[in-house]
Amino acid sequence: MYQNNIRQLQPAERRTYLVEEIAAILGIGRTSAYKLVKEGNFKTVRIGHAIRISKKSFDEWLDSQDES
């Protein structure tokens, strides 16, 4: 039951992004997205080999790019 609730969360309710999702948001390839992660531009969590990007830190980083 818990897993079904997770799948039903809307993107605005989620607290993390996948690397593939930030690539799609930015319109860049996966390699470039992984490079941004590796550079430490936003907070990440590793769960085994999986990487999850903090939605809050990514959104703040993206907003700061508009100001540059």
PDB file of N, CA, C, O and CB in Angstrom:
ATOM      1  N   MET A   1       0.823  -1.195   0.000  1.00  0.00           N
ATOM      2  CA  MET A   1       0.000   0.000   0.000  1.00  0.00           C
ATOM      3  C   MET A   1       0.871   1.265   0.000  1.00  0.00           C
ATOM      4  O   MET A   1       0.577   2.221  -0.718  1.00  0.00           O
ATOM      5  CB  MET A   1      -0.938  -0.005   1.213  1.00  0.00           C
ATOM      6  N   TYR A   2       1.931   1.268   0.797  1.00  0.00           N
ATOM      7  CA  TYR A   2       2.807   2.439   0.875  1.00  0.00           C
ATOM      8  C   TYR A   2       3.390   2.770  -0.493  1.00  0.00           C
ATOM      9  O   TYR A   2       3.412   3.933  -0.896  1.00  0.00           O
ATOM     10  CB  TYR A   2       3.936   2.200   1.888  1.00  0.00           C
ATOM     11  N   GLN A   3       3.860   1.757  -1.204  1.00  0.00           N
ATOM     12  CA  GLN A   3       4.474   1.980  -2.505  1.00  0.00           C
ATOM     13  C   GLN A   3       3.478   2.588  -3.493  1.00  0.00           C
ATOM     14  O   GLN A   3       3.852   3.451  -4.288  1.00  0.00           O
ATOM     15  CB  GLN A   3       5.029   0.670  -3.056  1.00  0.00           C
ATOM     16  N   ASN A   4       2.241   2.161  -3.457  1.00  0.00           N
ATOM     17  CA  ASN A   4       1.234   2.739  -4.348  1.00  0.00           C
ATOM     18  C   ASN A   4       1.055   4.225  -4.075  1.00  0.00           C
ATOM     19  O   ASN A   4       0.857   5.000  -5.010  1.00  0.00           O
ATOM     20  CB  ASN A   4      -0.104   2.011  -4.191  1.00  0.00           C
ATOM     21  N   ASN A   5       1.120   4.636  -2.815  1.00  0.00           N
ATOM     22  CA  ASN A   5       0.992   6.059  -2.483  1.00  0.00           C
ATOM     23  C   ASN A   5       2.153   6.865  -3.047  1.00  0.00           C
ATOM     24  O   ASN A   5       1.950   7.993  -3.495  1.00  0.00           O
ATOM     25  CB  ASN A   5       0.916   6.250  -0.967  1.00  0.00           C
ATOM     26  N   ILE A   6       3.359   6.319  -3.037  1.00  0.00           N
ATOM     27  CA  ILE A   6       4.530   7.005  -3.576  1.00  0.00           C
ATOM     28  C   ILE A   6       4.340   7.261  -5.071  1.00  0.00           C
ATOM     29  O   ILE A   6       4.633   8.354  -5.556  1.00  0.00           O
ATOM     30  CB  ILE A   6       5.815   6.176  -3.326  1.00  0.00           C
ATOM     31  N   ARG A   7       3.858   6.269  -5.791  1.00  0.00           N
ATOM     32  CA  ARG A   7       3.684   6.424  -7.235  1.00  0.00           C
ATOM     33  C   ARG A   7       2.648   7.482  -7.577  1.00  0.00           C
ATOM     34  O   ARG A   7       2.686   8.053  -8.667  1.00  0.00           O
ATOM     35  CB  ARG A   7       3.285   5.103  -7.857  1.00  0.00           C
ATOM     36  N   GLN A   8       1.733   7.749  -6.674  1.00  0.00           N
ATOM     37  CA  GLN A   8       0.667   8.694  -6.941  1.00  0.00           C
ATOM     38  C   GLN A   8       1.058  10.136  -6.615  1.00  0.00           C
ATOM     39  O   GLN A   8       0.302  11.060  -6.915  1.00  0.00           O
ATOM     40  CB  GLN A   8      -0.555   8.310  -6.158  1.00  0.00           C
ATOM     41  N   LEU A   9       2.215  10.339  -6.010  1.00  0.00           N
ATOM     42  CA  LEU A   9       2.633  11.698  -5.683  1.00  0.00           C
ATOM     43  C   LEU A   9       2.866  12.507  -6.951  1.00  0.00           C
ATOM     44  O   LEU A   9       3.480  12.027  -7.904  1.00  0.00           O
ATOM     45  CB  LEU A   9       3.904  11.680  -4.823  1.00  0.00           C
ATOM     46  N   GLN A  10       2.383  13.701  -6.949  1.00  0.00           N
ATOM     47  CA  GLN A  10       2.605  14.604  -8.067  1.00  0.00           C
ATOM     48  C   GLN A  10       4.011  15.188  -7.950  1.00  0.00           C
ATOM     49  O   GLN A  10       4.538  15.270  -6.840  1.00  0.00           O
ATOM     50  CB  GLN A  10       1.528  15.733  -8.101  1.00  0.00           C
ATOM     51  N   PRO A  11       4.637  15.597  -9.055  1.00  0.00           N
ATOM     52  CA  PRO A  11       5.992  16.140  -9.000  1.00  0.00           C
ATOM     53  C   PRO A  11       6.159  17.274  -7.986  1.00  0.00           C
ATOM     54  O   PRO A  11       7.216  17.383  -7.364  1.00  0.00           O
ATOM     55  CB  PRO A  11       6.386  16.630 -10.359  1.00  0.00           C
ATOM     56  N   ALA A  12       5.159  18.105  -7.810  1.00  0.00           N
ATOM     57  CA  ALA A  12       5.284  19.221  -6.863  1.00  0.00           C
ATOM     58  C   ALA A  12       5.366  18.726  -5.426  1.00  0.00           C
ATOM     59  O   ALA A  12       5.882  19.432  -4.560  1.00  0.00           O
ATOM     60  CB  ALA A  12       4.102  20.183  -7.011  1.00  0.00           C
ATOM     61  N   GLU A  13       4.861  17.510  -5.156  1.00  0.00           N
ATOM     62  CA  GLU A  13       4.879  16.962  -3.802  1.00  0.00           C
ATOM     63  C   GLU A  13       6.157  16.189  -3.507  1.00  0.00           C
ATOM     64  O   GLU A  13       6.477  15.951  -2.343  1.00  0.00           O
ATOM     65  CB  GLU A  13       3.683  16.064  -3.593  1.00  0.00           C
ATOM     66  N   ARG A  14       6.882  15.798  -4.530  1.00  0.00           N
ATOM     67  CA  ARG A  14       8.100  15.022  -4.337  1.00  0.00           C
ATOM     68  C   ARG A  14       9.207  15.903  -3.805  1.00  0.00           C
ATOM     69  O   ARG A  14       9.225  17.109  -4.052  1.00  0.00           O
ATOM     70  CB  ARG A  14       8.534  14.358  -5.643  1.00  0.00           C
ATOM     71  N   ARG A  15      10.130  15.305  -3.074  1.00  0.00           N
ATOM     72  CA  ARG A  15      11.229  16.068  -2.496  1.00  0.00           C
ATOM     73  C   ARG A  15      12.540  15.853  -3.227  1.00  0.00           C
ATOM     74  O   ARG A  15      13.533  16.516  -2.927  1.00  0.00           O
ATOM     75  CB  ARG A  15      11.397  15.709  -1.051  1.00  0.00           C
ATOM     76  N   THR A  16      12.560  14.931  -4.187  1.00  0.00           N
ATOM     77  CA  THR A  16      13.788  14.667  -4.939  1.00  0.00           C
ATOM     78  C   THR A  16      13.492  14.510  -6.424  1.00  0.00           C
ATOM     79  O   THR A  16      12.368  14.223  -6.837  1.00  0.00           O
ATOM     80  CB  THR A  16      14.485  13.410  -4.405  1.00  0.00           C
ATOM     81  N   TYR A  17      14.540  14.709  -7.204  1.00  0.00           N
ATOM     82  CA  TYR A  17      14.499  14.471  -8.637  1.00  0.00           C
ATOM     83  C   TYR A  17      15.475  13.349  -8.975  1.00  0.00           C
ATOM     84  O   TYR A  17      16.440  13.117  -8.246  1.00  0.00           O
ATOM     85  CB  TYR A  17      14.838  15.767  -9.431  1.00  0.00           C
ATOM     86  N   LEU A  18      15.225  12.666 -10.065  1.00  0.00           N
ATOM     87  CA  LEU A  18      16.193  11.751 -10.647  1.00  0.00           C
ATOM     88  C   LEU A  18      17.125  12.567 -11.541  1.00  0.00           C
ATOM     89  O   LEU A  18      16.761  13.653 -11.991  1.00  0.00           O
ATOM     90  CB  LEU A  18      15.485  10.602 -11.453  1.00  0.00           C
ATOM     91  N   VAL A  19      18.313  12.052 -11.795  1.00  0.00           N
ATOM     92  CA  VAL A  19      19.245  12.748 -12.691  1.00  0.00           C
ATOM     93  C   VAL A  19      18.595  12.932 -14.068  1.00  0.00           C
ATOM     94  O   VAL A  19      18.748  13.977 -14.701  1.00  0.00           O
ATOM     95  CB  VAL A  19      20.587  11.958 -12.819  1.00  0.00           C
ATOM     96  N   GLU A  20      17.883  11.926 -14.514  1.00  0.00           N
ATOM     97  CA  GLU A  20      17.214  12.011 -15.811  1.00  0.00           C
ATOM     98  C   GLU A  20      16.158  13.123 -15.828  1.00  0.00           C
ATOM     99  O   GLU A  20      15.922  13.749 -16.862  1.00  0.00           O
ATOM    100  CB  GLU A  20      16.565  10.667 -16.157  1.00  0.00           C
ATOM    101  N   GLU A  21      15.531  13.358 -14.681  1.00  0.00           N
ATOM    102  CA  GLU A  21      14.526  14.425 -14.613  1.00  0.00           C
ATOM    103  C   GLU A  21      15.165  15.803 -14.696  1.00  0.00           C
ATOM    104  O   GLU A  21      14.633  16.687 -15.368  1.00  0.00           O
ATOM    105  CB  GLU A  21      13.715  14.309 -13.325  1.00  0.00           C
ATOM    106  N   ILE A  22      16.308  16.005 -14.018  1.00  0.00           N
ATOM    107  CA  ILE A  22      16.934  17.326 -14.138  1.00  0.00           C
ATOM    108  C   ILE A  22      17.471  17.541 -15.544  1.00  0.00           C
ATOM    109  O   ILE A  22      17.487  18.666 -16.042  1.00  0.00           O
ATOM    110  CB  ILE A  22      18.067  17.485 -13.110  1.00  0.00           C
ATOM    111  N   ALA A  23      17.916  16.451 -16.192  1.00  0.00           N
ATOM    112  CA  ALA A  23      18.355  16.562 -17.587  1.00  0.00           C
ATOM    113  C   ALA A  23      17.191  17.029 -18.457  1.00  0.00           C
ATOM    114  O   ALA A  23      17.359  17.905 -19.307  1.00  0.00           O
ATOM    115  CB  ALA A  23      18.910  15.205 -18.103  1.00  0.00           C
ATOM    116  N   ALA A  24      16.022  16.449 -18.247  1.00  0.00           N
ATOM    117  CA  ALA A  24      14.845  16.834 -19.040  1.00  0.00           C
ATOM    118  C   ALA A  24      14.419  18.266 -18.731  1.00  0.00           C
ATOM    119  O   ALA A  24      14.073  19.017 -19.644  1.00  0.00           O
ATOM    120  CB  ALA A  24      13.677  15.870 -18.770  1.00  0.00           C
ATOM    121  N   ILE A  25      14.439  18.651 -17.464  1.00  0.00           N
ATOM    122  CA  ILE A  25      14.049  20.014 -17.080  1.00  0.00           C
ATOM    123  C   ILE A  25      14.963  21.040 -17.747  1.00  0.00           C
ATOM    124  O   ILE A  25      14.506  22.078 -18.226  1.00  0.00           O
ATOM    125  CB  ILE A  25      14.092  20.180 -15.541  1.00  0.00           C
ATOM    126  N   LEU A  26      16.254  20.735 -17.769  1.00  0.00           N
ATOM    127  CA  LEU A  26      17.232  21.675 -18.322  1.00  0.00           C
ATOM    128  C   LEU A  26      17.406  21.527 -19.837  1.00  0.00           C
ATOM    129  O   LEU A  26      18.022  22.379 -20.477  1.00  0.00           O
ATOM    130  CB  LEU A  26      18.571  21.483 -17.638  1.00  0.00           C
ATOM    131  N   GLY A  27      16.871  20.458 -20.403  1.00  0.00           N
ATOM    132  CA  GLY A  27      17.033  20.230 -21.833  1.00  0.00           C
ATOM    133  C   GLY A  27      18.451  19.858 -22.207  1.00  0.00           C
ATOM    134  O   GLY A  27      18.951  20.267 -23.255  1.00  0.00           O
ATOM    135  N   ILE A  28      19.107  19.076 -21.345  1.00  0.00           N
ATOM    136  CA  ILE A  28      20.485  18.640 -21.583  1.00  0.00           C
ATOM    137  C   ILE A  28      20.533  17.120 -21.541  1.00  0.00           C
ATOM    138  O   ILE A  28      19.555  16.471 -21.171  1.00  0.00           O
ATOM    139  CB  ILE A  28      21.463  19.254 -20.532  1.00  0.00           C
ATOM    140  N   GLY A  29      21.660  16.565 -21.916  1.00  0.00           N
ATOM    141  CA  GLY A  29      21.827  15.115 -21.886  1.00  0.00           C
ATOM    142  C   GLY A  29      22.148  14.611 -20.488  1.00  0.00           C
ATOM    143  O   GLY A  29      22.475  15.380 -19.584  1.00  0.00           O
ATOM    144  N   ARG A  30      22.044  13.294 -20.339  1.00  0.00           N
ATOM    145  CA  ARG A  30      22.336  12.670 -19.039  1.00  0.00           C
ATOM    146  C   ARG A  30      23.771  12.915 -18.598  1.00  0.00           C
ATOM    147  O   ARG A  30      24.022  13.156 -17.417  1.00  0.00           O
ATOM    148  CB  ARG A  30      22.073  11.171 -19.102  1.00  0.00           C
ATOM    149  N   THR A  31      24.710  12.858 -19.525  1.00  0.00           N
ATOM    150  CA  THR A  31      26.118  13.063 -19.179  1.00  0.00           C
ATOM    151  C   THR A  31      26.326  14.452 -18.587  1.00  0.00           C
ATOM    152  O   THR A  31      27.028  14.600 -17.587  1.00  0.00           O
ATOM    153  CB  THR A  31      27.015  12.872 -20.418  1.00  0.00           C
ATOM    154  N   SER A  32      25.730  15.460 -19.189  1.00  0.00           N
ATOM    155  CA  SER A  32      25.842  16.829 -18.673  1.00  0.00           C
ATOM    156  C   SER A  32      25.165  16.964 -17.317  1.00  0.00           C
ATOM    157  O   SER A  32      25.655  17.682 -16.445  1.00  0.00           O
ATOM    158  CB  SER A  32      25.229  17.826 -19.662  1.00  0.00           C
ATOM    159  N   ALA A  33      24.049  16.283 -17.136  1.00  0.00           N
ATOM    160  CA  ALA A  33      23.353  16.328 -15.849  1.00  0.00           C
ATOM    161  C   ALA A  33      24.200  15.681 -14.758  1.00  0.00           C
ATOM    162  O   ALA A  33      24.294  16.207 -13.650  1.00  0.00           O
ATOM    163  CB  ALA A  33      21.987  15.626 -15.947  1.00  0.00           C
ATOM    164  N   TYR A  34      24.813  14.544 -15.068  1.00  0.00           N
ATOM    165  CA  TYR A  34      25.691  13.899 -14.089  1.00  0.00           C
ATOM    166  C   TYR A  34      26.893  14.783 -13.763  1.00  0.00           C
ATOM    167  O   TYR A  34      27.379  14.784 -12.632  1.00  0.00           O
ATOM    168  CB  TYR A  34      26.166  12.537 -14.613  1.00  0.00           C
ATOM    169  N   LYS A  35      27.366  15.529 -14.749  1.00  0.00           N
ATOM    170  CA  LYS A  35      28.489  16.450 -14.511  1.00  0.00           C
ATOM    171  C   LYS A  35      28.074  17.539 -13.516  1.00  0.00           C
ATOM    172  O   LYS A  35      28.845  17.874 -12.617  1.00  0.00           O
ATOM    173  CB  LYS A  35      28.969  17.093 -15.851  1.00  0.00           C
ATOM    174  N   LEU A  36      26.876  18.091 -13.665  1.00  0.00           N
ATOM    175  CA  LEU A  36      26.383  19.093 -12.716  1.00  0.00           C
ATOM    176  C   LEU A  36      26.295  18.514 -11.305  1.00  0.00           C
ATOM    177  O   LEU A  36      26.637  19.181 -10.328  1.00  0.00           O
ATOM    178  CB  LEU A  36      25.007  19.619 -13.157  1.00  0.00           C
ATOM    179  N   VAL A  37      25.835  17.274 -11.209  1.00  0.00           N
ATOM    180  CA  VAL A  37      25.751  16.600  -9.906  1.00  0.00           C
ATOM    181  C   VAL A  37      27.151  16.453  -9.315  1.00  0.00           C
ATOM    182  O   VAL A  37      27.377  16.767  -8.146  1.00  0.00           O
ATOM    183  CB  VAL A  37      25.066  15.205 -10.043  1.00  0.00           C
ATOM    184  N   LYS A  38      28.084  15.974 -10.131  1.00  0.00           N
ATOM    185  CA  LYS A  38      29.458  15.749  -9.669  1.00  0.00           C
ATOM    186  C   LYS A  38      30.131  17.047  -9.220  1.00  0.00           C
ATOM    187  O   LYS A  38      30.946  17.039  -8.297  1.00  0.00           O
ATOM    188  CB  LYS A  38      30.283  15.098 -10.778  1.00  0.00           C
ATOM    189  N   GLU A  39      29.791  18.153  -9.868  1.00  0.00           N
ATOM    190  CA  GLU A  39      30.357  19.457  -9.505  1.00  0.00           C
ATOM    191  C   GLU A  39      29.821  19.972  -8.177  1.00  0.00           C
ATOM    192  O   GLU A  39      30.352  20.936  -7.624  1.00  0.00           O
ATOM    193  CB  GLU A  39      30.067  20.471 -10.595  1.00  0.00           C
ATOM    194  N   GLY A  40      28.779  19.342  -7.665  1.00  0.00           N
ATOM    195  CA  GLY A  40      28.229  19.737  -6.367  1.00  0.00           C
ATOM    196  C   GLY A  40      27.330  20.957  -6.427  1.00  0.00           C
ATOM    197  O   GLY A  40      27.247  21.715  -5.460  1.00  0.00           O
ATOM    198  N   ASN A  41      26.666  21.154  -7.534  1.00  0.00           N
ATOM    199  CA  ASN A  41      25.795  22.315  -7.681  1.00  0.00           C
ATOM    200  C   ASN A  41      24.539  22.241  -6.824  1.00  0.00           C
ATOM    201  O   ASN A  41      23.920  23.267  -6.544  1.00  0.00           O
ATOM    202  CB  ASN A  41      25.405  22.472  -9.116  1.00  0.00           C
ATOM    203  N   PHE A  42      24.157  21.034  -6.404  1.00  0.00           N
ATOM    204  CA  PHE A  42      22.980  20.868  -5.556  1.00  0.00           C
ATOM    205  C   PHE A  42      23.201  19.689  -4.626  1.00  0.00           C
ATOM    206  O   PHE A  42      24.079  18.857  -4.852  1.00  0.00           O
ATOM    207  CB  PHE A  42      21.698  20.665  -6.407  1.00  0.00           C
ATOM    208  N   LYS A  43      22.393  19.629  -3.579  1.00  0.00           N
ATOM    209  CA  LYS A  43      22.504  18.552  -2.599  1.00  0.00           C
ATOM    210  C   LYS A  43      21.964  17.258  -3.191  1.00  0.00           C
ATOM    211  O   LYS A  43      20.934  17.233  -3.864  1.00  0.00           O
ATOM    212  CB  LYS A  43      21.749  18.911  -1.301  1.00  0.00           C
ATOM    213  N   THR A  44      22.695  16.190  -2.915  1.00  0.00           N
ATOM    214  CA  THR A  44      22.281  14.882  -3.411  1.00  0.00           C
ATOM    215  C   THR A  44      22.265  13.868  -2.282  1.00  0.00           C
ATOM    216  O   THR A  44      22.891  14.054  -1.239  1.00  0.00           O
ATOM    217  CB  THR A  44      23.208  14.411  -4.534  1.00  0.00           C
ATOM    218  N   VAL A  45      21.537  12.797  -2.518  1.00  0.00           N
ATOM    219  CA  VAL A  45      21.497  11.659  -1.608  1.00  0.00           C
ATOM    220  C   VAL A  45      21.793  10.435  -2.448  1.00  0.00           C
ATOM    221  O   VAL A  45      21.224  10.258  -3.525  1.00  0.00           O
ATOM    222  CB  VAL A  45      20.107  11.536  -0.861  1.00  0.00           C
ATOM    223  N   ARG A  46      22.683   9.593  -1.956  1.00  0.00           N
ATOM    224  CA  ARG A  46      22.975   8.339  -2.653  1.00  0.00           C
ATOM    225  C   ARG A  46      22.309   7.203  -1.887  1.00  0.00           C
ATOM    226  O   ARG A  46      22.438   7.094  -0.668  1.00  0.00           O
ATOM    227  CB  ARG A  46      24.521   8.101  -2.782  1.00  0.00           C
ATOM    228  N   ILE A  47      21.605   6.370  -2.617  1.00  0.00           N
ATOM    229  CA  ILE A  47      20.989   5.180  -2.056  1.00  0.00           C
ATOM    230  C   ILE A  47      21.527   4.029  -2.893  1.00  0.00           C
ATOM    231  O   ILE A  47      21.018   3.746  -3.978  1.00  0.00           O
ATOM    232  CB  ILE A  47      19.390   5.251  -2.071  1.00  0.00           C
ATOM    233  N   GLY A  48      22.555   3.371  -2.385  1.00  0.00           N
ATOM    234  CA  GLY A  48      23.276   2.399  -3.203  1.00  0.00           C
ATOM    235  C   GLY A  48      23.939   3.140  -4.348  1.00  0.00           C
ATOM    236  O   GLY A  48      24.707   4.076  -4.126  1.00  0.00           O
ATOM    237  N   HIS A  49      23.648   2.732  -5.551  1.00  0.00           N
ATOM    238  CA  HIS A  49      24.200   3.420  -6.731  1.00  0.00           C
ATOM    239  C   HIS A  49      23.274   4.520  -7.242  1.00  0.00           C
ATOM    240  O   HIS A  49      23.658   5.315  -8.099  1.00  0.00           O
ATOM    241  CB  HIS A  49      24.462   2.415  -7.849  1.00  0.00           C
ATOM    242  N   ALA A  50      22.068   4.559  -6.716  1.00  0.00           N
ATOM    243  CA  ALA A  50      21.087   5.552  -7.171  1.00  0.00           C
ATOM    244  C   ALA A  50      21.400   6.924  -6.587  1.00  0.00           C
ATOM    245  O   ALA A  50      21.800   7.040  -5.429  1.00  0.00           O
ATOM    246  CB  ALA A  50      19.660   5.124  -6.779  1.00  0.00           C
ATOM    247  N   ILE A  51      21.216   7.944  -7.385  1.00  0.00           N
ATOM    248  CA  ILE A  51      21.422   9.326  -6.960  1.00  0.00           C
ATOM    249  C   ILE A  51      20.074  10.034  -6.997  1.00  0.00           C
ATOM    250  O   ILE A  51      19.335   9.948  -7.978  1.00  0.00           O
ATOM    251  CB  ILE A  51      22.473  10.056  -7.870  1.00  0.00           C
ATOM    252  N   ARG A  52      19.775  10.724  -5.927  1.00  0.00           N
ATOM    253  CA  ARG A  52      18.569  11.547  -5.867  1.00  0.00           C
ATOM    254  C   ARG A  52      19.013  12.964  -5.552  1.00  0.00           C
ATOM    255  O   ARG A  52      19.854  13.180  -4.679  1.00  0.00           O
ATOM    256  CB  ARG A  52      17.543  11.011  -4.793  1.00  0.00           C
ATOM    257  N   ILE A  53      18.443  13.936  -6.269  1.00  0.00           N
ATOM    258  CA  ILE A  53      18.806  15.340  -6.118  1.00  0.00           C
ATOM    259  C   ILE A  53      17.716  16.038  -5.337  1.00  0.00           C
ATOM    260  O   ILE A  53      16.532  15.911  -5.651  1.00  0.00           O
ATOM    261  CB  ILE A  53      19.025  16.021  -7.493  1.00  0.00           C
ATOM    262  N   SER A  54      18.122  16.780  -4.314  1.00  0.00           N
ATOM    263  CA  SER A  54      17.174  17.548  -3.522  1.00  0.00           C
ATOM    264  C   SER A  54      16.440  18.529  -4.424  1.00  0.00           C
ATOM    265  O   SER A  54      17.057  19.364  -5.085  1.00  0.00           O
ATOM    266  CB  SER A  54      17.888  18.291  -2.371  1.00  0.00           C
ATOM    267  N   LYS A  55      15.130  18.419  -4.443  1.00  0.00           N
ATOM    268  CA  LYS A  55      14.304  19.319  -5.260  1.00  0.00           C
ATOM    269  C   LYS A  55      14.516  20.767  -4.838  1.00  0.00           C
ATOM    270  O   LYS A  55      14.644  21.658  -5.678  1.00  0.00           O
ATOM    271  CB  LYS A  55      12.808  18.944  -5.144  1.00  0.00           C
ATOM    272  N   LYS A  56      14.551  20.990  -3.537  1.00  0.00           N
ATOM    273  CA  LYS A  56      14.716  22.347  -3.011  1.00  0.00           C
ATOM    274  C   LYS A  56      16.051  22.947  -3.458  1.00  0.00           C
ATOM    275  O   LYS A  56      16.093  24.075  -3.949  1.00  0.00           O
ATOM    276  CB  LYS A  56      14.625  22.342  -1.473  1.00  0.00           C
ATOM    277  N   SER A  57      17.134  22.198  -3.289  1.00  0.00           N
ATOM    278  CA  SER A  57      18.442  22.755  -3.665  1.00  0.00           C
ATOM    279  C   SER A  57      18.558  22.919  -5.174  1.00  0.00           C
ATOM    280  O   SER A  57      19.174  23.878  -5.639  1.00  0.00           O
ATOM    281  CB  SER A  57      19.577  21.859  -3.150  1.00  0.00           C
ATOM    282  N   PHE A  58      17.976  21.999  -5.954  1.00  0.00           N
ATOM    283  CA  PHE A  58      18.004  22.150  -7.411  1.00  0.00           C
ATOM    284  C   PHE A  58      17.213  23.372  -7.845  1.00  0.00           C
ATOM    285  O   PHE A  58      17.679  24.162  -8.666  1.00  0.00           O
ATOM    286  CB  PHE A  58      17.448  20.895  -8.095  1.00  0.00           C
ATOM    287  N   ASP A  59      16.009  23.528  -7.288  1.00  0.00           N
ATOM    288  CA  ASP A  59      15.170  24.673  -7.655  1.00  0.00           C
ATOM    289  C   ASP A  59      15.841  25.991  -7.274  1.00  0.00           C
ATOM    290  O   ASP A  59      15.763  26.963  -8.025  1.00  0.00           O
ATOM    291  CB  ASP A  59      13.795  24.568  -6.977  1.00  0.00           C
ATOM    292  N   GLU A  60      16.501  26.032  -6.113  1.00  0.00           N
ATOM    293  CA  GLU A  60      17.226  27.242  -5.698  1.00  0.00           C
ATOM    294  C   GLU A  60      18.388  27.514  -6.648  1.00  0.00           C
ATOM    295  O   GLU A  60      18.612  28.658  -7.043  1.00  0.00           O
ATOM    296  CB  GLU A  60      17.746  27.100  -4.245  1.00  0.00           C
ATOM    297  N   TRP A  61      19.132  26.461  -7.018  1.00  0.00           N
ATOM    298  CA  TRP A  61      20.232  26.629  -7.957  1.00  0.00           C
ATOM    299  C   TRP A  61      19.727  27.143  -9.295  1.00  0.00           C
ATOM    300  O   TRP A  61      20.316  28.052  -9.880  1.00  0.00           O
ATOM    301  CB  TRP A  61      20.979  25.313  -8.146  1.00  0.00           C
ATOM    302  N   LEU A  62      18.634  26.557  -9.781  1.00  0.00           N
ATOM    303  CA  LEU A  62      18.084  26.974 -11.075  1.00  0.00           C
ATOM    304  C   LEU A  62      17.625  28.418 -11.027  1.00  0.00           C
ATOM    305  O   LEU A  62      17.853  29.167 -11.977  1.00  0.00           O
ATOM    306  CB  LEU A  62      16.920  26.068 -11.485  1.00  0.00           C
ATOM    307  N   ASP A  63      16.982  28.824  -9.940  1.00  0.00           N
ATOM    308  CA  ASP A  63      16.548  30.221  -9.789  1.00  0.00           C
ATOM    309  C   ASP A  63      17.750  31.164  -9.788  1.00  0.00           C
ATOM    310  O   ASP A  63      17.685  32.258 -10.349  1.00  0.00           O
ATOM    311  CB  ASP A  63      15.733  30.398  -8.487  1.00  0.00           C
ATOM    312  N   SER A  64      18.842  30.740  -9.160  1.00  0.00           N
ATOM    313  CA  SER A  64      20.035  31.605  -9.102  1.00  0.00           C
ATOM    314  C   SER A  64      20.686  31.751 -10.476  1.00  0.00           C
ATOM    315  O   SER A  64      21.384  32.735 -10.722  1.00  0.00           O
ATOM    316  CB  SER A  64      21.059  31.040  -8.100  1.00  0.00           C
ATOM    317  N   GLN A  65      20.468  30.794 -11.369  1.00  0.00           N
ATOM    318  CA  GLN A  65      21.015  30.877 -12.720  1.00  0.00           C
ATOM    319  C   GLN A  65      20.322  31.952 -13.534  1.00  0.00           C
ATOM    320  O   GLN A  65      20.921  32.537 -14.437  1.00  0.00           O
ATOM    321  CB  GLN A  65      20.893  29.538 -13.422  1.00  0.00           C
ATOM    322  N   ASP A  66      19.061  32.213 -13.218  1.00  0.00           N
ATOM    323  CA  ASP A  66      18.323  33.270 -13.908  1.00  0.00           C
ATOM    324  C   ASP A  66      18.872  34.650 -13.559  1.00  0.00           C
ATOM    325  O   ASP A  66      18.786  35.586 -14.354  1.00  0.00           O
ATOM    326  CB  ASP A  66      16.839  33.196 -13.557  1.00  0.00           C
ATOM    327  N   GLU A  67      19.439  34.759 -12.356  1.00  0.00           N
ATOM    328  CA  GLU A  67      19.950  36.052 -11.880  1.00  0.00           C
ATOM    329  C   GLU A  67      21.315  36.376 -12.444  1.00  0.00           C
ATOM    330  O   GLU A  67      21.737  37.532 -12.415  1.00  0.00           O
ATOM    331  CB  GLU A  67      20.017  36.065 -10.374  1.00  0.00           C
ATOM    332  N   SER A  68      22.021  35.367 -12.961  1.00  0.00           N
ATOM    333  CA  SER A  68      23.389  35.584 -13.464  1.00  0.00           C
ATOM    334  C   SER A  68      23.383  36.303 -14.790  1.00  0.00           C
ATOM    335  O   SER A  68      24.445  36.566 -15.354  1.00  0.00           O
ATOM    336  CB  SER A  68      24.127  34.261 -13.606  1.00  0.00           C
TER     337      SER A  68
END
